């Protein structure tokens, strides 16, 4: 059965002048227009295609991949606003509609917003929503401290940065633990730092514990090699200079160079550190 809003592997059942028809199971045959058909395809071949409704509400396939599929979040730009809502560029020929009722605040043409893509089961149309709270924290928390997760930065708060974890839960990265530029819509790896009794989740951008220091130490080594074996930074350097140079805290920098020094990989000099 072909699933709308997702990538499906479907078999070609027949070819026509304007494309090929794919076996959509109970959904019937689905057209893949000629411009998307790979060369030398023939009936019996299977293709990975994305399924959605065209402008006339007919099922259609494409070999293009949208910027977000059903069940995912993405930062998308508004290309036009109409009486029924805003249309966003999501990488396909047909733009993604965000109805007025699904806009957290009225959307403006040319601006980008973080939206959730979902299937309206009444109309079978794929639509977007910027009312993110409706689609987050609806599942039980099932993480372990130290576990690696996928993050999307949702916005900045007084405490730090709100992030969406694995397209399903809210988490927080405290601002005093961020040593790199972050903006809404950024996608990056992170780690579960702590799960509080109320199931609120604290996040970290570096793996906690010894593995974290090992990865930071490797980063310092890489910077040293790229700089020609010497960098003007040591345990006396100001924290903001270390943050600019390495993107880490002074505390972690000191642990990293201490580890590298013990392994005799670097020397710590009066005016900096040097690769042995």
C-alpha positions as CSV (number, residue, x, y, z in Angstrom):
1,X,0.0,0.0,0.0
2,X,1.3,3.4,-1.0
3,X,1.7,5.8,2.0
4,X,1.0,9.5,1.2
5,X,3.7,11.8,2.4
6,X,6.5,9.2,2.6
7,X,9.0,7.5,0.3
8,X,7.6,4.3,-1.1
9,X,9.2,1.5,-3.2
10,X,6.6,0.8,-5.9
11,X,6.6,-1.4,-9.0
12,X,6.1,-0.1,-12.5
13,X,3.0,-1.7,-14.0
14,X,2.9,0.1,-17.4
15,X,4.5,2.8,-19.4
16,X,2.6,5.6,-21.3
17,X,3.7,8.6,-23.4
18,X,3.5,11.0,-20.4
19,X,5.3,8.7,-17.8
20,X,4.8,5.4,-16.0
21,X,2.1,4.0,-13.7
22,X,3.1,2.5,-10.4
23,X,1.3,-0.1,-8.4
24,X,-0.2,1.7,-5.4
25,X,-2.0,-1.4,-4.0
26,X,-5.4,-0.3,-2.6
27,X,-4.7,3.2,-3.7
28,X,-4.8,2.1,-7.4
29,X,-2.3,3.0,-10.1
30,X,-0.2,6.1,-9.4
31,X,1.3,8.3,-12.2
32,X,5.0,9.1,-12.1
33,X,5.3,11.9,-14.7
34,X,7.8,11.5,-17.5
35,X,10.2,14.2,-16.3
36,X,10.9,12.1,-13.1
37,X,11.2,8.7,-14.8
38,X,14.8,7.3,-14.8
39,X,16.2,6.2,-18.2
40,X,15.6,2.6,-19.4
41,X,12.9,1.8,-16.8
42,X,10.4,-0.9,-17.7
43,X,7.4,-2.7,-16.2
44,X,8.5,-4.9,-13.3
45,X,11.2,-2.4,-12.1
46,X,10.8,-0.9,-8.6
47,X,11.4,2.8,-7.9
48,X,11.7,4.8,-4.7
49,X,9.1,7.6,-5.0
50,X,7.5,10.2,-2.8
51,X,3.6,10.2,-3.0
52,X,1.4,13.3,-2.6
53,X,-1.7,14.9,-4.1
54,X,-1.3,17.1,-7.2
55,X,-3.2,20.4,-7.7
56,X,-6.3,18.5,-8.7
57,X,-6.2,16.2,-5.6
58,X,-5.0,13.2,-7.6
59,X,-2.3,10.9,-6.2
60,X,1.0,11.5,-8.0
61,X,4.6,10.3,-7.5
62,X,7.9,12.0,-7.8
63,X,11.6,10.9,-7.5
64,X,12.4,14.3,-5.9
65,X,12.7,14.3,-2.1
66,X,10.9,17.2,-0.2
67,X,12.7,19.1,2.5
68,X,10.4,17.4,5.1
69,X,8.2,14.4,4.9
70,X,5.1,13.6,6.9
71,X,6.0,13.4,10.6
72,X,9.1,15.7,10.3
73,X,9.9,19.3,11.2
74,X,11.7,21.8,8.8
75,X,12.5,25.4,8.4
76,X,10.7,26.5,5.2
77,X,10.2,29.8,3.4
78,X,6.8,31.3,2.6
79,X,6.5,31.9,-1.2
80,X,3.0,33.4,-1.1
81,X,0.0,34.1,1.1
82,X,-3.6,33.6,0.1
83,X,-7.1,33.8,1.7
84,X,-6.8,30.1,2.6
85,X,-3.3,30.3,4.2
86,X,0.5,30.5,3.4
87,X,2.3,28.4,0.8
88,X,5.8,27.3,1.6
89,X,8.7,26.1,-0.6
90,X,9.4,22.5,0.5
91,X,11.4,21.4,-2.5
92,X,8.6,20.0,-4.8
93,X,6.7,21.5,-7.7
94,X,3.6,21.9,-5.6
95,X,4.1,24.2,-2.6
96,X,3.1,23.1,1.0
97,X,0.0,24.8,2.4
98,X,-0.1,26.0,6.0
99,X,-3.8,26.9,6.7
100,X,-4.5,30.0,8.7
101,X,-5.8,27.8,11.6
102,X,-2.4,26.1,11.8
103,X,-0.3,29.3,12.0
104,X,1.0,30.2,15.4
105,X,1.2,33.8,14.2
106,X,0.2,35.2,10.8
107,X,2.9,34.2,8.3
108,X,4.6,36.7,5.9
109,X,5.8,36.2,2.4
110,X,9.6,35.9,2.2
111,X,10.0,34.9,5.8
112,X,11.0,31.4,7.0
113,X,9.3,29.4,9.8
114,X,9.8,26.1,11.6
115,X,6.8,23.9,10.7
116,X,5.6,20.3,11.2
117,X,4.5,18.4,8.1
118,X,1.5,16.1,8.6
119,X,-1.3,14.4,6.7
120,X,-4.8,15.8,7.1
121,X,-6.7,12.5,7.2
122,X,-10.0,14.1,6.2
123,X,-8.7,15.5,2.9
124,X,-5.6,13.3,2.5
125,X,-3.7,16.4,1.8
126,X,-0.2,17.1,3.2
127,X,-0.2,20.3,5.1
128,X,2.1,22.2,7.6
129,X,1.6,23.7,11.0
130,X,3.7,26.2,13.0
131,X,1.8,25.3,16.2
132,X,4.6,23.0,17.2
133,X,3.4,22.1,20.7
134,X,0.5,20.0,19.2
135,X,3.0,17.6,17.7
136,X,5.7,17.4,20.4
137,X,5.8,15.5,23.8
138,X,2.9,13.2,22.8
139,X,4.9,10.0,23.5
140,X,6.4,8.6,26.7
141,X,10.0,9.6,27.3
142,X,12.3,6.6,26.6
143,X,15.8,7.9,26.7
144,X,19.0,7.2,28.7
145,X,21.5,9.8,29.8
146,X,24.4,9.9,27.3
147,X,22.2,8.7,24.4
148,X,22.9,10.3,21.1
149,X,19.8,12.0,19.5
150,X,18.9,14.2,16.5
151,X,18.1,17.8,17.3
152,X,16.4,20.7,15.6
153,X,16.8,24.1,17.2
154,X,13.4,25.6,17.7
155,X,14.2,28.9,19.4
156,X,16.1,30.8,22.1
157,X,14.8,31.3,25.6
158,X,16.2,33.0,28.7
159,X,17.7,29.7,29.9
160,X,19.1,28.6,26.5
161,X,17.9,26.9,23.4
162,X,14.7,24.8,23.0
163,X,15.3,21.9,20.7
164,X,13.1,19.1,19.2
165,X,14.5,15.7,19.9
166,X,14.0,13.0,17.3
167,X,10.9,14.8,15.9
168,X,9.1,13.9,19.1
169,X,10.1,15.6,22.3
170,X,11.2,19.0,23.7
171,X,14.6,19.4,25.2
172,X,16.7,22.3,26.5
173,X,20.3,23.2,25.9
174,X,21.5,25.6,28.7
175,X,23.1,28.7,27.3
176,X,26.2,28.5,29.4
177,X,27.0,25.1,27.7
178,X,26.7,26.4,24.2
179,X,30.0,27.3,22.5
180,X,28.9,27.6,18.8
181,X,26.5,29.7,16.9
182,X,22.9,28.3,16.9
183,X,19.8,29.5,15.1
184,X,16.3,28.3,14.6
185,X,16.0,25.4,12.2
186,X,19.6,24.1,12.7
187,X,19.8,20.3,12.6
188,X,22.6,18.7,14.6
189,X,23.5,15.8,16.9
190,X,23.2,16.1,20.6
191,X,23.1,14.0,23.8
192,X,20.6,13.3,26.6
193,X,22.2,15.0,29.6
194,X,19.4,14.5,32.2
195,X,15.8,13.5,32.5
196,X,14.1,15.4,35.3
197,X,11.3,13.9,37.5
198,X,8.7,15.9,35.5
199,X,10.2,14.2,32.3
200,X,11.6,17.5,31.1
201,X,14.9,16.7,29.2
202,X,18.2,18.6,29.5
203,X,20.5,18.3,26.5
204,X,24.2,18.6,25.8
205,X,26.0,19.1,22.5
206,X,29.1,17.1,23.6
207,X,28.9,13.6,24.9
208,X,29.1,13.6,28.7
209,X,32.0,11.9,30.6
210,X,35.4,10.7,29.3
211,X,34.2,10.2,25.7
212,X,33.4,13.9,25.7
213,X,36.9,14.9,26.7
214,X,38.3,12.4,24.2
215,X,36.4,14.0,21.3
216,X,37.3,17.5,22.5
217,X,41.0,16.6,22.7
218,X,40.8,15.2,19.2
219,X,39.3,18.6,18.1
220,X,42.2,20.5,19.7
221,X,44.6,18.2,17.9
222,X,42.9,18.8,14.6
223,X,43.0,22.6,15.2
224,X,46.7,22.4,16.0
225,X,47.5,20.4,12.8
226,X,45.5,22.9,10.7
227,X,47.3,25.8,12.3
228,X,50.8,24.4,11.6
229,X,51.5,22.7,15.0
230,X,51.1,25.8,17.2
231,X,48.2,27.8,18.7
232,X,48.5,30.8,21.0
233,X,46.3,29.4,23.8
234,X,47.0,27.6,27.1
235,X,45.5,27.3,30.6
236,X,46.1,31.1,31.2
237,X,44.1,32.2,28.1
238,X,40.9,34.0,28.7
239,X,37.7,31.9,28.5
240,X,36.2,34.0,25.7
241,X,39.3,33.6,23.6
242,X,39.2,29.8,24.0
243,X,35.6,29.8,23.1
244,X,36.3,31.8,19.9
245,X,39.3,29.6,19.0
246,X,38.0,26.1,19.8
247,X,34.2,26.5,20.4
248,X,34.5,24.9,23.9
249,X,34.6,26.1,27.5
250,X,37.9,26.8,29.3
251,X,37.2,24.0,31.7
252,X,36.9,21.4,28.9
253,X,39.9,23.0,27.1
254,X,42.1,22.5,30.2
255,X,41.0,18.9,30.6
256,X,41.7,18.3,26.9
257,X,45.2,19.8,26.9
258,X,46.0,18.0,30.2
259,X,45.0,14.7,28.6
260,X,47.1,15.5,25.4
261,X,50.1,16.5,27.6
262,X,49.9,13.3,29.6
263,X,49.9,11.3,26.3
264,X,53.0,13.4,25.2
265,X,51.1,14.6,22.1
266,X,51.6,18.3,22.9
267,X,53.8,20.6,24.9
268,X,52.4,23.5,26.9
269,X,54.5,26.6,26.5
270,X,54.4,30.1,28.0
271,X,52.5,31.5,25.0
272,X,50.6,28.6,23.7
273,X,50.5,24.8,22.9
274,X,52.6,23.0,20.4
275,X,52.2,19.6,18.7
276,X,55.0,17.2,19.5
